[in-house]
């Protein structure tokens, strides 16, 4: 037996979606990708100090949640490559801040 008022199962009640801005949606999407990425991902400031790293990055460096407070990008590359790494970082930052 089918109830009389359920004869049309193609009709669904509207689901209330929260209204968020495109910017907030992009931030939320980035945050989820950043946190769940299987690859090591980090954010760093203009001085090359890592300000945030994802779980995979912490796992590779064997850091727990209370790891080092500051870590330089240059500390993660071999000594012979540090000058080149710092130069590339400066070039990247200069490109990002250049007027378009």
Buried (B, 14 or more C-beta within 10 A) or exposed (E): EEEEEEEEEEEEEEEEEEEEEEEEEEEEEEEEEBEEEEEBBBEBEEEBBBEEBBBBBBEEBEEEEEEEEEBBBBEBBEEEEBEEBBEEBEEEBEEEEEEE
